[in-house]
Amino acid sequence: MHHAIIDKYYPQGSTGRDIFMRHSSQVAAKALAVARDCGLDIDAAEIETAAMLHDIGICLTNAPSIGCNGTEPYICHGILGAQLLRDENMPEIYARVAERHTGAGLTVNDIDSQQLPLPRIDLLPETLLERLICYADKFYSKSGDMQEKSIESVRRSMQRHGQATYERWLALEQEFGAL
């Protein structure tokens, strides 16, 4: 179901596709492992589709280091991806995952205090699927060596974004366990 959309926005043989596919596959594998280890009652195909599509909007951003040559700020990739998925008539559950996976979620306060070019709405992961993909995503970067980050590294990254973000991360960690 998601392959046609990926092929449409990420051409075969492009650097952007290679990075997108590797990152998304890593997040999918991590989310599936966490779901299994935690005994989560979520369909594996839903987890895989959500993970494969969570970053679909990066192609619309100006991030040439990861093969993305769009015009929008990278921070907007979540809301851009959500709109793209809605325009492609994908189920809303996947659009919500895309829109709510950034950091440990973003609040209006985060958006205001960091002057982010985002709509002034809370973009927090609410459903179990949204929280799971948000959690799994933090262990992998789309730059550098793309190896899995340690839990300590993820914690340091979340702390750099302020106490509220760090506390939201700790709640995800408590829910899904530092596997």
TILO-574733 format. One record per residue (C-alpha): residue number from 1; x, y, z; chain; residue in three letters. Coordinates in steps of 0.001 Angstrom, whole numbers, plus 524288, in hexadecimal, padded with zeros to 5 digits. Last residue first. Example, Ala and Ser with C-alpha at 12.3 -4.5 7.8 and 13.67 -1.06 7.14 Angstrom:
<sites>
+-----+-------+-------+-------+--------+--------+
| num |     X |     Y |     Z | chaine | residu |
+-----+-------+-------+-------+--------+--------+
|   2 | 83566 | 7FBDC | 81BE4 |      A |    SER |
|   1 | 8300C | 7EE6C | 81E78 |      A |    ALA |
+-----+-------+-------+-------+--------+--------+
</sites>
This chain:
<sites>
+-----+-------+-------+-------+--------+--------+
| num |     X |     Y |     Z | chaine | residu |
+-----+-------+-------+-------+--------+--------+
| 179 | 83BBA | 7F850 | 8608E |      A |    LEU |
| 178 | 839C7 | 80446 | 8691A |      A |    ALA |
| 177 | 82BC7 | 8012C | 86C8C |      A |    GLY |
| 176 | 81FAD | 80464 | 86490 |      A |    PHE |
| 175 | 81733 | 80BB3 | 86E44 |      A |    GLU |
| 174 | 82251 | 8103D | 8770F |      A |    GLN |
| 173 | 82A16 | 814E3 | 86B4F |      A |    GLU |
| 172 | 81E44 | 81C03 | 86602 |      A |    LEU |
| 171 | 81C5B | 822A9 | 8733F |      A |    ALA |
| 170 | 82ADC | 825DE | 873AF |      A |    LEU |
| 169 | 82997 | 82C44 | 8663E |      A |    TRP |
| 168 | 81E4D | 834CD | 86ADB |      A |    ARG |
| 167 | 8269B | 838B1 | 87699 |      A |    GLU |
| 166 | 831F3 | 83C35 | 86D9D |      A |    TYR |
| 165 | 82922 | 8446C | 864FB |      A |    THR |
| 164 | 8240C | 84BC6 | 870E1 |      A |    ALA |
| 163 | 831D4 | 84DA1 | 87645 |      A |    GLN |
| 162 | 837A9 | 853A7 | 86A1D |      A |    GLY |
| 161 | 83BC5 | 84FE6 | 85C60 |      A |    HIS |
| 160 | 849C0 | 84C9B | 8604A |      A |    ARG |
| 159 | 84424 | 842A3 | 869D8 |      A |    GLN |
| 158 | 83E63 | 83AEB | 85E6B |      A |    MET |
| 157 | 84BBC | 83989 | 85800 |      A |    SER |
| 156 | 85200 | 8357C | 864C8 |      A |    ARG |
| 155 | 84761 | 82B37 | 866D2 |      A |    ARG |
| 154 | 8494C | 825DF | 8590C |      A |    VAL |
| 153 | 857EF | 82498 | 85B6B |      A |    SER |
| 152 | 855AD | 81D9D | 86852 |      A |    GLU |
| 151 | 84C12 | 8143E | 861BF |      A |    ILE |
| 150 | 856E8 | 810D3 | 8583A |      A |    SER |
| 149 | 85566 | 814E7 | 84A19 |      A |    LYS |
| 148 | 85367 | 80AF5 | 83F47 |      A |    GLU |
| 147 | 85CC8 | 80D08 | 833E8 |      A |    GLN |
| 146 | 859B7 | 8171E | 8296B |      A |    MET |
| 145 | 8685B | 819F2 | 827AE |      A |    ASP |
| 144 | 8660B | 82890 | 8268F |      A |    GLY |
| 143 | 858D7 | 82D24 | 821DB |      A |    SER |
| 142 | 84AED | 827B8 | 821B8 |      A |    LYS |
| 141 | 84BA4 | 8256D | 8304A |      A |    SER |
| 140 | 8467E | 8198D | 83771 |      A |    TYR |
| 139 | 842BE | 816B4 | 8458C |      A |    PHE |
| 138 | 838DB | 821D6 | 8462E |      A |    LYS |
| 137 | 83032 | 81B78 | 83BF9 |      A |    ASP |
| 136 | 82C9A | 81009 | 844DB |      A |    ALA |
| 135 | 82630 | 8190E | 84ED6 |      A |    TYR |
| 134 | 81E81 | 82156 | 84524 |      A |    CYS |
| 133 | 81A58 | 814CE | 83E47 |      A |    ILE |
| 132 | 81547 | 80EF8 | 84B0A |      A |    LEU |
| 131 | 80EA9 | 81B85 | 84F9E |      A |    ARG |
| 130 | 80716 | 81D08 | 842ED |      A |    GLU |
| 129 | 80329 | 80EA1 | 842FF |      A |    LEU |
| 128 | 7FE7E | 80F74 | 8511F |      A |    LEU |
| 127 | 7F67E | 81B7E | 84DEA |      A |    THR |
| 126 | 7F9E9 | 82921 | 852BA |      A |    GLU |
| 125 | 806CA | 82D84 | 84CBF |      A |    PRO |
| 124 | 80746 | 83C25 | 84F7D |      A |    LEU |
| 123 | 805DC | 84686 | 84509 |      A |    LEU |
| 122 | 7FF46 | 850F9 | 84D2C |      A |    ASP |
| 121 | 7FAC6 | 85BEB | 84458 |      A |    ILE |
| 120 | 800A2 | 86918 | 8408E |      A |    ARG |
| 119 | 80390 | 8653C | 83284 |      A |    PRO |
| 118 | 8120C | 8637A | 83013 |      A |    LEU |
| 117 | 81D49 | 86C89 | 82C83 |      A |    PRO |
| 116 | 823CF | 86A7C | 839C6 |      A |    LEU |
| 115 | 82618 | 8766B | 84252 |      A |    GLN |
| 114 | 82CDE | 86DE8 | 84C95 |      A |    GLN |
| 113 | 8244D | 87341 | 85792 |      A |    SER |
| 112 | 8181B | 87397 | 84F0A |      A |    ASP |
| 111 | 81924 | 865FA | 84925 |      A |    ILE |
| 110 | 81D47 | 86017 | 85627 |      A |    ASP |
| 109 | 811E2 | 866F3 | 85D0F |      A |    ASN |
| 108 | 8086E | 86247 | 85290 |      A |    VAL |
| 107 | 80D35 | 854A8 | 855DD |      A |    THR |
| 106 | 8162A | 84BE7 | 84DFA |      A |    LEU |
| 105 | 81792 | 83D34 | 84E65 |      A |    GLY |
| 104 | 822EC | 835C6 | 8545A |      A |    ALA |
| 103 | 82B36 | 83B2A | 84950 |      A |    GLY |
| 102 | 822F1 | 83B25 | 83CFE |      A |    THR |
| 101 | 8199E | 82F6E | 83C70 |      A |    HIS |
| 100 | 80C99 | 836BB | 83C49 |      A |    ARG |
|  99 | 809E9 | 83A6D | 82E0E |      A |    GLU |
|  98 | 80EE6 | 82DE1 | 827FE |      A |    ALA |
|  97 | 807A7 | 8255D | 831DB |      A |    VAL |
|  96 | 7FB4A | 82D5F | 82FAF |      A |    ARG |
|  95 | 7FC0F | 82B8D | 820EB |      A |    ALA |
|  94 | 7FD88 | 81CEE | 82308 |      A |    TYR |
|  93 | 7F159 | 81BBF | 82B92 |      A |    ILE |
|  92 | 7E9EF | 8243C | 821D1 |      A |    GLU |
|  91 | 7E993 | 81947 | 817C9 |      A |    PRO |
|  90 | 7F05D | 81CFE | 80B19 |      A |    MET |
|  89 | 7E8A2 | 8251F | 80171 |      A |    ASN |
|  88 | 7F4C5 | 82A16 | 7FA3D |      A |    GLU |
|  87 | 7F162 | 83806 | 7FE44 |      A |    ASP |
|  86 | 7F061 | 8333A | 80C5A |      A |    ARG |
|  85 | 7FDC0 | 82CEC | 80B21 |      A |    LEU |
|  84 | 8039E | 83979 | 8058A |      A |    LEU |
|  83 | 7FD3F | 8417F | 81050 |      A |    GLN |
|  82 | 8030F | 838AF | 81ABE |      A |    ALA |
|  81 | 81047 | 83921 | 8141A |      A |    GLY |
|  80 | 81038 | 847E9 | 81401 |      A |    LEU |
|  79 | 80C47 | 84814 | 8225B |      A |    ILE |
|  78 | 8177E | 83F15 | 825CE |      A |    GLY |
|  77 | 82185 | 844E6 | 81C9B |      A |    HIS |
|  76 | 81FA2 | 852A1 | 82203 |      A |    CYS |
|  75 | 82BD4 | 8524D | 82A9A |      A |    ILE |
|  74 | 833A1 | 8506D | 81DFA |      A |    TYR |
|  73 | 83074 | 85E3D | 81952 |      A |    PRO |
|  72 | 8295F | 85E38 | 80C27 |      A |    GLU |
|  71 | 82F7A | 85FA2 | 7FEB2 |      A |    THR |
|  70 | 8319E | 851D1 | 7F9FD |      A |    GLY |
|  69 | 83EB9 | 84BC5 | 7F6AC |      A |    ASN |
|  68 | 83F5B | 83FF2 | 7FF81 |      A |    CYS |
|  67 | 84B34 | 83734 | 7FD7C |      A |    GLY |
|  66 | 84EE8 | 835ED | 80BBA |      A |    ILE |
|  65 | 8592D | 840C7 | 80B98 |      A |    SER |
|  64 | 85033 | 84852 | 8025B |      A |    PRO |
|  63 | 8464E | 84B11 | 80D27 |      A |    ALA |
|  62 | 83D1C | 85573 | 807B9 |      A |    ASN |
|  61 | 8303E | 84EB5 | 80A46 |      A |    THR |
|  60 | 825DF | 848D5 | 8015F |      A |    LEU |
|  59 | 82CD7 | 83BAE | 800AD |      A |    CYS |
|  58 | 82C48 | 83B17 | 80F97 |      A |    ILE |
|  57 | 81D7E | 839A5 | 80F12 |      A |    GLY |
|  56 | 81D46 | 82AB8 | 80E6C |      A |    ILE |
|  55 | 8238F | 82A31 | 81BEF |      A |    ASP |
|  54 | 8191E | 82223 | 822F5 |      A |    HIS |
|  53 | 81615 | 81A1A | 816C4 |      A |    LEU |
|  52 | 81E47 | 80DC8 | 818BB |      A |    MET |
|  51 | 81BD4 | 80DE5 | 82757 |      A |    ALA |
|  50 | 80D1D | 80F44 | 825CC |      A |    ALA |
|  49 | 80CDE | 80480 | 81B86 |      A |    THR |
|  48 | 814F0 | 7FB46 | 823FC |      A |    GLU |
|  47 | 80CD3 | 7FDCD | 8302C |      A |    ILE |
|  46 | 80025 | 7FC04 | 828AF |      A |    GLU |
|  45 | 80538 | 7EF37 | 822D9 |      A |    ALA |
|  44 | 808EE | 7EA86 | 8307E |      A |    ALA |
|  43 | 7FB18 | 7ECC6 | 835A1 |      A |    ASP |
|  42 | 7FB80 | 7F2E6 | 84306 |      A |    ILE |
|  41 | 7F8A6 | 7EBF2 | 84FDB |      A |    ASP |
|  40 | 8058B | 7EEB8 | 8567D |      A |    LEU |
|  39 | 80C42 | 7E32E | 85D12 |      A |    GLY |
|  38 | 81784 | 7EBBD | 861B4 |      A |    CYS |
|  37 | 821EC | 7E363 | 85B12 |      A |    ASP |
|  36 | 819DB | 7E1EA | 84EAB |      A |    ARG |
|  35 | 81643 | 7F044 | 84DAB |      A |    ALA |
|  34 | 82450 | 7F429 | 850C9 |      A |    VAL |
|  33 | 82973 | 7EB04 | 8462E |      A |    ALA |
|  32 | 81F96 | 7F010 | 83C35 |      A |    LEU |
|  31 | 82309 | 7FE30 | 83F91 |      A |    ALA |
|  30 | 831AE | 7FB75 | 83E46 |      A |    LYS |
|  29 | 8300E | 7F489 | 8312F |      A |    ALA |
|  28 | 82749 | 7FF59 | 82BFC |      A |    ALA |
|  27 | 83091 | 80A0E | 8309A |      A |    VAL |
|  26 | 83BFC | 8035B | 829CB |      A |    GLN |
|  25 | 833EC | 8018E | 81D63 |      A |    SER |
|  24 | 8303D | 80FFF | 81D94 |      A |    SER |
|  23 | 83E6C | 8141F | 81F16 |      A |    HIS |
|  22 | 8436C | 80B3B | 8144C |      A |    ARG |
|  21 | 83853 | 80EA0 | 80B17 |      A |    MET |
|  20 | 8399D | 81D5D | 80CFB |      A |    PHE |
|  19 | 84873 | 81D06 | 80B96 |      A |    ILE |
|  18 | 847FD | 8151E | 7FF03 |      A |    ASP |
|  17 | 83C67 | 81CE1 | 7F9E4 |      A |    ARG |
|  16 | 8431F | 829F8 | 7FC14 |      A |    GLY |
|  15 | 84F8E | 824FE | 7F5A6 |      A |    THR |
|  14 | 847B1 | 821C4 | 7E975 |      A |    SER |
|  13 | 84823 | 81491 | 7E294 |      A |    GLY |
|  12 | 83977 | 81288 | 7E226 |      A |    GLN |
|  11 | 8320B | 81F52 | 7E34C |      A |    PRO |
|  10 | 82CE7 | 82374 | 7F0AF |      A |    TYR |
|   9 | 81FD5 | 82A8A | 7EF9E |      A |    TYR |
|   8 | 81835 | 8215B | 7E6B9 |      A |    LYS |
|   7 | 81FA2 | 8150E | 7EAB1 |      A |    ASP |
|   6 | 81C8A | 817B2 | 7F904 |      A |    ILE |
|   5 | 80E34 | 819A3 | 7F5C1 |      A |    ILE |
|   4 | 80DB3 | 80D22 | 7EDB9 |      A |    ALA |
|   3 | 8146B | 80548 | 7F885 |      A |    HIS |
|   2 | 80B04 | 80975 | 80349 |      A |    HIS |
|   1 | 80000 | 80000 | 80000 |      A |    MET |
+-----+-------+-------+-------+--------+--------+
</sites>
